């Protein structure tokens, strides 16, 4: 994997305006996915996620609603889990597959065993969102929404607003391109 360290900003995350780091990871559907699988779309949302984190669980329905809505608008969506499964077996690929089937994930759910992709993006927590435009340039990163404690709300306002700006061709209108992702820390090996 290339060295992306020059693409980080002061908080050790991929900087706005930088290209999407490549990946090639297995999905729970027994297929491998790479960044190339999402090129040619109007945008790409990469969310670092997992099964056990209560913050992910609170926002999981929002991810599914947003995924279905924006995949219909030619936006790629992908979830990536990079957690250490020795100490967190509930995040294993077998359990990821069960979760994706139970919840009816409309998007690929990938496992990053080596944790290199999570490091290349500067992912710190789950859920941690990275939104790229059609040229695979980072336009937004951070949280799905400011109100994660209302599980019935499927608005996903922060991500939705950023997606709408990117799809309208005006990413400069994203109010805050870097919001604070709140969640469980990625479980590094």
Secondary structure by P-SEA (a helix, b strand, c coil): ccccccccccccccccccccccccccccccccccccccccccbbbbbbcccccaaaaaaaaaaaaaaaaaaaabbbbbbbbbccccccccccaaaaaaaaaaacccbbbbbcccaaaaaaaccccccbbbbbcccccccccccccccccccccccaaaaaaaaaaaaaccccccccccccccccccccc
